Amino acid sequence: MLKPSRRGQVAPFIVMDVMSAAAAQEAAGDDVLHLEVGQPSTAAPRAVLEAAKTALDQDRLGYTLAYGFPSLRERIAQHYKDWYGVEVPVDRICVTTGSSGAFQLTFLAAFDSGDRVALAAPGYPAYRNILSALGIEVVDLPTEAKDRFQPTVERLEAAGDLDGVIVASPSNPTGTMLDETAMAKLTGWCKANGVRFISDEIYHGINFGIRSVSALESDPDAMIINSFSKYFSMTGWRIGWMIAPPDLLRSVECLAANFFISPPTLSQFAAEAAFDCHEELQANVIRYAANREVLLNDLPGAGLSDLAPADGAFYIYADVARFTNDSVSFCQRMLKEIGVASTPGPDFDPTRGHHTLRFSFAGATEDMAEACKRLKGWLA
Ligand SMILES: Cc1ncc(COP(=O)(O)O)c(C=O)c1O
């Protein structure tokens, strides 16, 4: 009898299941409001589309170097000067197949199976699922509202021997952020204790009043993962980047060449133009800010008042313990009965997510207002 591998049996990515249920309901004629999808509702910026068209016309689109086009890597290095005042040697930048591709490279280059890697709960589900598939032990750091749902040094100290820590600021699903002091405390502790620090900075640029702090500002050897998917509005182009410390560069290069040969060539041409599109991209951030205001103002009126601060990204994490102890079926009923799609908490926090859910506010502002109206009637 043929057997499937044990390591391939990771938990499902629940939001993808919600997305297909919402699509099926929509296909059946229902008016569904999509507060489940964690992606911009806009296309890539105009100049990005133009760059892609030119590349299609003029280039044969072959493989590139495993690390990506030197010119794109230079442009990414310039971005670190512009946004954070940090000098990043170009040879440390690796263009990847989205940040999802960067996770595989990072985890494989930095950890062996059996190593222990800590991450915040609630947190992005793929960290846990990819680490598990690679035989790396996931150590949950249960976070609290008083710490903005971010890991703390105390939590790290209580976690036993660690090989790595993954942090995301702004976080998915809470949107909460680490300020300079909080970030420096975490990177400092990791440096002092020989623990690799991995910073997922994919939501940088989408923040509401607080500055996005890069882990590179306090630790030049932190592993940085970023992407063109969110702020740059390029999810389907599958392009991102990572910044690796010197001791892992060759390993990342060999892994990248073997796993992917090279990141998508058309997307590399396109992404280079994205850094000149801030005006257009800021208009998206202004819309997210308006959507956030609508939800933060109207959800409490619908009975949902226990909300994470949503400093950045496009998510609001809500505690729905008042209404349910089973957020998966609560979200299913919400979708079925009022056509509001949201993501249940167990995707992000297997232990405590049964009484939480995540709303995404990446969509249209009218949809946010309409969702709150429907929720108010439903939960009354
Ligand atoms: C925190 C976080 N990291 C990474 C990703 C994956 O993004 P990419 O499209 O770059 O693979 C997501 C997607 O939702 C995310 O929320």
The ligand as a Tripos MOL2 file, in Angstrom:
@<TRIPOS>MOLECULE
LIG
   16    16     1     0     0
SMALL
NO_CHARGES

@<TRIPOS>ATOM
      1 C1          1.9720   37.9830    7.4040 C.3       1 LIG1
      2 C2          2.0240   37.4400    6.0270 C.ar      1 LIG1
      3 N1          3.1940   37.0070    5.5290 N.ar      1 LIG1
      4 C3          3.2600   36.4820    4.2860 C.ar      1 LIG1
      5 C4          2.1450   36.3740    3.4640 C.ar      1 LIG1
      6 C5          2.3000   35.7420    2.0920 C.3       1 LIG1
      7 O1          2.4490   36.6880    1.1190 O.3       1 LIG1
      8 P1          3.0860   36.4960   -0.3430 P.3       1 LIG1
      9 O2          1.9880   36.8490   -1.2780 O.co2     1 LIG1
     10 O3          4.2160   37.4640   -0.4070 O.co2     1 LIG1
     11 O4          3.5480   35.0960   -0.4870 O.co2     1 LIG1
     12 C6          0.9190   36.8420    3.9200 C.ar      1 LIG1
     13 C7         -0.2820   36.7320    3.0750 C.2       1 LIG1
     14 O5         -1.3880   36.9960    3.4750 O.2       1 LIG1
     15 C8          0.8590   37.3780    5.2410 C.ar      1 LIG1
     16 O6         -0.2910   37.8410    5.7440 O.3       1 LIG1
@<TRIPOS>BOND
     1     1     2 1
     2     2     3 ar
     3     2    15 ar
     4     3     4 ar
     5     4     5 ar
     6     5     6 1
     7     5    12 ar
     8     6     7 1
     9     7     8 1
    10     8     9 2
    11     8    10 1
    12     8    11 1
    13    12    13 1
    14    12    15 ar
    15    13    14 2
    16    15    16 1
@<TRIPOS>SUBSTRUCTURE
     1 LIG1         1 GROUP 0 **** ****
